[in-house]
Amino acid sequence: MVTIGNTELSEFPLLLAPMEDVSDPPFRALCKKHGADLMYTEFISSEGLIRDAHKSVHKLDIYDEERPIGIQIFGGKIDVMRQAAEIAQDAKPELIDINFGCPVKKVTCKGAGAGILKDIPLMVKMTKEIVDSTHLPVTVKTRLGWDQQTIFIEEVAERLQDVGIQALTVHGRTRVQMYKGVADWTRISAIKDNPRITIPIFGNGDVDSPEKAKLMKETYNVDGIMLGRSTIGNPWIFNQIKHYLKTGNHLSDPTLEERVEACRAHLEKSIEWKGLPLGVLEMRRHYANYFKGFSHFKPIRMKLVTESEPEILFSILNEITNQYQEAVA
């Protein structure tokens, strides 16, 4: 059983990654229903939190159906990050996670996210300050390094553990790689195999099927896997992986009706949480993923992404099962 603080997960937990504009309460509810063991909020700006910015504060919303959950924060200033951790703590998550991995330029140019990988002493100092500021377990998500010449992740893992983090997730790419190339899990495995490391080590990067999850588990000895892009429009992947790891057999792909049901639930919760028109607008990025592989779906997708009235959107979804009975390609 993998444990973080007082939170018991499973023997090989599957985590939902903190994806901006994706890992919100509506999507997290679906992932939890379909087998996610631990989820994280979208990453939240520490500057936004201490300034009480609505967008940042709204991301603190968590619900009992999602637990256990971690709130992830990012920023480049120690005092601001410490204050943000204290604010996040008041939302009563199971843990606080620090984002040291976001590769986006507007984040890294401020020394936040993966930008801090250029200054490992600052990274360690900031982590210690946050650990000392909260009674909650603190975890970290990071990358291998800034570039190929600055991969010090084994040393970083030891130093972060030494200042008190209780789990570490590593994306197997550098910041310079962004999401290109293949994630290097051998570096993640080296952390896990270090006898000094006693905290759970989770791997992240390129796991998009039960077969790959099994390969990573058995080859690289990680304690669990964090799933990101492969979950978009596909919350079923958590239970599919669990079933495959347990039995060696595949669960059936979700039916068209199940896809419609999940998409409808996602839209309902999106409108409920975000209100109109935002709840409708931000669902538009998800429709193609829910129905990926269905032939001749483009006309329906165009209706979904151009319609703004909820009643009409739900009507379109209800019609899909009548119009599209082809199997997933």
Backbone torsions as a table, in degrees:
resi	resn	phi	psi	omega
1	MET	NA	125.6	177.8
2	VAL	-85.5	132.1	-177.0
3	THR	-126.8	136.3	172.5
4	ILE	-124.2	110.9	-173.9
5	GLY	63.0	-125.5	177.4
6	ASN	-95.8	5.6	-176.5
7	THR	-95.5	116.7	175.6
8	GLU	-91.6	129.0	179.5
9	LEU	-101.7	-127.5	177.0
10	SER	-123.0	-175.7	-179.9
11	GLU	-68.6	-30.2	177.9
12	PHE	-143.1	80.9	-172.7
13	PRO	-69.0	147.4	174.4
14	LEU	-111.2	125.5	-174.1
15	LEU	-110.0	142.7	172.5
16	LEU	-89.4	125.2	-177.8
17	ALA	-68.9	152.6	177.3
18	PRO	-82.4	87.3	-176.3
19	MET	-98.8	127.2	179.5
20	GLU	-58.5	131.7	178.8
21	ASP	62.9	15.7	176.3
22	VAL	-127.2	-53.8	-173.2
23	SER	-81.9	55.4	178.0
24	ASP	-94.6	173.1	-177.2
25	PRO	-54.0	-41.7	178.6
26	PRO	-59.1	-42.8	-179.3
27	PHE	-74.8	-38.0	179.2
28	ARG	-61.3	-37.6	179.3
29	ALA	-60.0	-40.8	178.8
30	LEU	-67.2	-42.6	-179.0
31	CYS	-65.8	-38.4	177.0
32	LYS	-63.4	-43.7	179.1
33	LYS	-59.4	-32.2	-175.3
34	HIS	-104.9	22.5	165.1
35	GLY	113.8	-0.3	178.4
36	ALA	-64.6	137.0	-178.4
37	ASP	-90.8	-33.0	-178.3
38	LEU	-148.9	135.3	-178.1
39	MET	-126.8	159.5	177.6
40	TYR	-124.9	149.4	173.2
41	THR	-67.9	166.6	165.8
42	GLU	-56.4	151.7	-180.0
43	PHE	-67.8	140.1	-171.3
44	ILE	-116.6	131.5	179.8
45	SER	-67.3	125.9	176.7
46	SER	-65.2	-37.7	177.5
47	GLU	-62.6	-41.3	178.8
48	GLY	-63.7	-39.4	-179.1
49	LEU	-65.5	-46.8	-176.0
50	ILE	-72.0	-18.3	176.7
51	ARG	-96.5	4.5	177.1
52	ASP	60.6	34.0	178.1
53	ALA	-67.6	133.7	-173.3
54	HIS	-57.3	-45.9	-176.7
55	LYS	-58.9	-41.1	-179.3
56	SER	-73.0	-45.6	-178.2
57	VAL	-64.3	-37.3	179.8
58	HIS	-60.5	-32.2	-179.3
59	LYS	-70.3	-10.2	176.8
60	LEU	-76.8	-10.6	-178.8
61	ASP	-61.6	122.0	174.2
62	ILE	-134.0	153.4	-174.6
63	TYR	-128.4	152.2	-175.5
64	ASP	-58.1	-33.1	-178.6
65	GLU	-65.5	-15.2	-177.7
66	GLU	-92.2	-16.6	-169.9
67	ARG	-66.1	150.2	-0.1
68	PRO	-77.4	148.9	-176.4
69	ILE	-144.2	148.0	175.5
70	GLY	-115.2	144.4	173.9
71	ILE	-96.8	125.0	-178.5
72	GLN	-102.9	131.9	179.6
73	ILE	-121.9	155.1	176.4
74	PHE	-140.2	155.4	178.1
75	GLY	168.5	166.9	-176.6
76	GLY	-111.8	-0.2	-177.8
77	LYS	-116.2	128.1	-174.4
78	ILE	-60.9	-47.7	-176.1
79	ASP	-64.3	-37.8	179.4
80	VAL	-68.8	-41.5	178.7
81	MET	-64.7	-38.1	178.3
82	ARG	-63.4	-44.6	177.8
83	GLN	-64.0	-40.1	179.8
84	ALA	-63.9	-38.5	177.9
85	ALA	-62.8	-38.5	179.2
86	GLU	-67.1	-37.6	177.0
87	ILE	-67.6	-44.5	-179.6
88	ALA	-62.7	-36.9	179.3
89	GLN	-57.8	-35.8	-178.3
90	ASP	-67.0	-18.4	177.3
91	ALA	-79.2	-4.8	175.0
92	LYS	62.0	50.0	170.4
93	PRO	-78.2	174.3	175.3
94	GLU	-78.8	-24.5	-179.1
95	LEU	-159.3	165.4	173.7
96	ILE	-110.9	131.6	178.7
97	ASP	-116.4	139.6	178.9
98	ILE	-103.7	128.1	178.6
99	ASN	-87.7	107.3	172.9
100	PHE	-115.5	25.7	-173.5
101	GLY	-128.4	-14.6	-176.3
102	CYS	-60.7	126.3	-175.9
103	PRO	-94.3	-1.0	-174.0
104	VAL	-65.6	135.6	-172.9
105	LYS	-58.2	-41.7	-176.7
106	LYS	-65.8	-17.6	175.6
107	VAL	-91.8	-49.1	-175.0
108	THR	-68.2	-29.3	-178.6
109	CYS	-66.3	-16.1	177.9
110	LYS	-99.4	9.5	179.7
111	GLY	78.1	13.0	179.7
112	ALA	-102.2	175.5	-178.9
113	GLY	54.6	-135.5	179.7
114	ALA	-69.3	-11.4	178.5
115	GLY	-60.5	-28.4	-178.1
116	ILE	-73.8	-11.0	178.1
117	LEU	-67.7	-10.3	173.0
118	LYS	-80.4	-11.3	-176.3
119	ASP	-139.6	79.3	-175.6
120	ILE	-61.1	-41.2	177.1
121	PRO	-57.6	-39.3	177.2
122	LEU	-66.1	-40.1	178.3
123	MET	-58.0	-45.5	-179.3
124	VAL	-68.8	-43.2	179.7
125	LYS	-62.2	-44.6	179.0
126	MET	-61.2	-43.6	180.0
127	THR	-60.4	-44.4	-180.0
128	LYS	-62.2	-41.4	179.6
129	GLU	-61.1	-40.6	-179.7
130	ILE	-70.6	-43.3	176.8
131	VAL	-56.2	-43.1	-177.0
132	ASP	-73.7	-16.2	-174.1
133	SER	-92.5	-8.7	-175.0
134	THR	-134.7	151.6	175.7
135	HIS	-86.7	-6.8	-179.2
136	LEU	-83.5	154.4	172.3
137	PRO	-61.1	142.6	176.8
138	VAL	-114.4	132.2	176.3
139	THR	-123.1	168.5	-178.3
140	VAL	-134.3	141.8	168.2
141	LYS	-119.2	128.9	-176.6
142	THR	-146.3	-177.5	176.2
143	ARG	-113.7	177.3	-177.3
144	LEU	-64.7	-33.5	-177.1
145	GLY	171.8	-177.5	177.9
146	TRP	-72.9	-45.9	177.0
147	ASP	-147.5	-175.6	-175.8
148	GLN	-64.0	-25.3	-178.4
149	GLN	-83.8	-10.4	-176.3
150	THR	-124.3	41.1	176.5
151	ILE	-90.8	101.4	179.0
152	PHE	-123.0	32.0	-169.1
153	ILE	-63.1	-30.9	178.9
154	GLU	-66.3	-44.1	176.7
155	GLU	-66.4	-41.6	179.7
156	VAL	-59.8	-43.2	179.9
157	ALA	-59.7	-43.6	178.7
158	GLU	-62.6	-45.2	-176.0
159	ARG	-68.2	-37.6	177.6
160	LEU	-68.6	-39.0	175.3
161	GLN	-62.4	-40.7	-177.8
162	ASP	-63.1	-29.4	179.4
163	VAL	-93.3	3.4	166.2
164	GLY	116.4	5.2	178.4
165	ILE	-68.9	155.1	-174.0
166	GLN	-113.4	0.7	171.0
167	ALA	-168.4	155.1	-178.9
168	LEU	-136.7	129.6	173.1
169	THR	-111.0	130.8	-178.1
170	VAL	-121.6	123.1	170.5
171	HIS	-84.6	128.8	-170.2
172	GLY	-79.7	37.2	174.5
173	ARG	-134.8	161.4	171.5
174	THR	-85.2	170.4	177.2
175	ARG	-65.2	-39.6	-178.0
176	VAL	-61.3	-33.3	178.6
177	GLN	-68.1	-23.6	-172.5
178	MET	55.6	-115.1	178.1
179	TYR	-118.0	20.4	-178.2
180	LYS	-91.2	162.3	178.3
181	GLY	71.0	-166.3	-177.0
182	VAL	-108.5	135.4	177.2
183	ALA	-63.9	136.6	-177.7
184	ASP	-96.2	96.8	-178.4
185	TRP	-81.5	-11.3	177.9
186	THR	-64.2	-32.8	178.1
187	ARG	-68.8	-36.2	177.8
188	ILE	-68.2	-41.2	178.5
189	SER	-61.2	-37.4	-179.8
190	ALA	-63.3	-35.0	176.5
191	ILE	-65.0	-49.0	-178.1
192	LYS	-61.6	-35.2	-177.8
193	ASP	-80.4	-7.2	178.2
194	ASN	-70.1	119.9	-177.2
195	PRO	-63.2	-17.3	178.1
196	ARG	-77.5	-19.5	-176.2
197	ILE	-85.4	123.7	-179.8
198	THR	-119.8	-11.6	-179.8
199	ILE	-82.7	158.6	176.3
200	PRO	-63.1	139.3	177.3
201	ILE	-118.3	119.9	-180.0
202	PHE	-108.0	138.9	178.3
203	GLY	-99.6	150.4	-178.3
204	ASN	-145.4	136.6	175.6
205	GLY	130.1	115.0	170.7
206	ASP	74.8	7.9	177.8
207	VAL	-85.2	107.0	-176.2
208	ASP	-130.7	17.1	179.2
209	SER	-160.1	158.8	175.3
210	PRO	-58.4	-37.2	-179.6
211	GLU	-62.4	-42.8	179.8
212	LYS	-67.4	-37.4	178.0
213	ALA	-61.5	-43.2	178.6
214	LYS	-63.5	-42.1	178.4
215	LEU	-60.6	-46.6	-179.0
216	MET	-65.1	-40.8	179.8
217	LYS	-62.2	-47.5	-172.9
218	GLU	-81.9	-28.8	-176.1
219	THR	-88.0	-37.2	-170.0
220	TYR	-112.4	-0.7	168.0
221	ASN	62.9	24.5	179.7
222	VAL	-71.7	161.8	-178.9
223	ASP	-83.6	-16.4	-179.6
224	GLY	-179.3	177.7	-176.4
225	ILE	-129.9	137.8	171.9
226	MET	-100.2	129.5	-179.0
227	LEU	-108.6	136.0	-178.8
228	GLY	-121.4	-98.5	-172.6
229	ARG	-59.1	-28.1	-178.1
230	SER	-70.2	-11.7	-179.9
231	THR	-89.8	-14.9	-174.2
232	ILE	-67.8	118.4	-174.8
233	GLY	73.2	7.4	-174.8
234	ASN	-145.9	59.2	179.0
235	PRO	-65.4	-14.9	-179.4
236	TRP	-68.6	-14.8	-174.0
237	ILE	-61.8	-28.1	-179.9
238	PHE	-63.5	-52.6	179.2
239	ASN	-68.6	-31.1	177.4
240	GLN	-62.9	-42.9	178.6
241	ILE	-66.0	-45.5	-178.6
242	LYS	-60.2	-43.4	-179.4
243	HIS	-64.4	-41.7	-178.8
244	TYR	-67.3	-40.6	179.0
245	LEU	-64.8	-34.0	-177.2
246	LYS	-80.7	-38.5	-170.9
247	THR	-116.0	-20.8	-174.4
248	GLY	81.5	2.2	179.9
249	ASN	-113.5	157.7	-179.5
250	HIS	-91.7	139.1	166.2
251	LEU	-71.7	152.1	176.4
252	SER	-64.7	146.8	174.9
253	ASP	-63.2	150.1	178.2
254	PRO	-59.8	141.1	178.9
255	THR	-73.3	169.2	176.1
256	LEU	-59.3	-41.1	179.6
257	GLU	-63.0	-39.7	179.5
258	GLU	-67.6	-35.3	177.6
259	ARG	-67.2	-43.2	177.9
260	VAL	-62.5	-43.2	-179.8
261	GLU	-60.8	-44.4	179.8
262	ALA	-65.9	-43.0	179.9
263	CYS	-63.8	-40.5	179.2
264	ARG	-64.2	-44.8	179.4
265	ALA	-62.7	-39.1	179.0
266	HIS	-63.1	-45.4	179.6
267	LEU	-64.2	-43.1	179.7
268	GLU	-59.4	-47.8	-178.1
269	LYS	-70.2	-32.6	178.2
270	SER	-63.4	-44.0	178.4
271	ILE	-66.9	-40.6	-179.7
272	GLU	-63.2	-41.3	-174.9
273	TRP	-83.4	-40.8	-174.1
274	LYS	-97.8	-18.2	-176.4
275	GLY	77.4	-178.9	177.7
276	LEU	-101.3	144.0	2.4
277	PRO	-90.4	-4.4	-171.0
278	LEU	-59.5	-40.2	-178.6
279	GLY	-60.8	-31.8	176.4
280	VAL	-78.8	-45.5	-176.2
281	LEU	-61.9	-42.5	-175.1
282	GLU	-78.0	-10.3	173.8
283	MET	-78.9	-17.0	-173.1
284	ARG	-62.0	-27.5	-179.5
285	ARG	-74.2	-12.1	-173.7
286	HIS	-97.0	-23.8	-171.1
287	TYR	-58.4	-46.5	-178.2
288	ALA	-59.9	-35.8	-178.9
289	ASN	-70.7	-38.4	179.2
290	TYR	-63.3	-32.7	-174.9
291	PHE	-115.6	25.9	178.7
292	LYS	-61.1	132.1	178.0
293	GLY	99.8	-12.2	177.5
294	PHE	-83.8	127.9	-177.6
295	SER	-71.9	149.6	176.5
296	HIS	59.2	31.6	-177.8
297	PHE	-86.0	-15.1	-173.0
298	LYS	-53.7	-44.4	179.9
299	PRO	-59.9	-39.2	178.2
300	ILE	-68.3	-41.7	179.0
301	ARG	-60.1	-41.4	179.8
302	MET	-62.1	-37.1	175.8
303	LYS	-64.2	-43.8	-177.5
304	LEU	-64.9	-38.3	-174.9
305	VAL	-87.8	-4.0	177.7
306	THR	-113.1	-11.9	-179.0
307	GLU	-87.4	141.6	-178.3
308	SER	-115.0	-14.5	-178.0
309	GLU	-86.6	120.3	-178.4
310	PRO	-54.5	-42.4	-177.4
311	GLU	-60.1	-40.0	179.9
312	ILE	-71.3	-37.8	178.0
313	LEU	-61.1	-44.7	179.5
314	PHE	-65.9	-34.2	177.2
315	SER	-65.1	-41.0	177.9
316	ILE	-62.7	-43.2	179.1
317	LEU	-62.6	-40.2	179.7
318	ASN	-63.6	-29.3	-177.8
319	GLU	-80.3	-17.2	-173.4
320	ILE	-59.9	-44.0	-176.4
321	THR	-64.6	-24.7	178.4
322	ASN	-80.6	-29.7	-174.5
323	GLN	-96.1	-23.7	-174.4
324	TYR	-128.7	98.9	-179.3
325	GLN	-111.0	3.9	178.6
326	GLU	-66.4	147.7	176.7
327	ALA	-71.3	157.0	176.1
328	VAL	-62.7	131.8	-177.2
329	ALA	-64.5	NA	NA
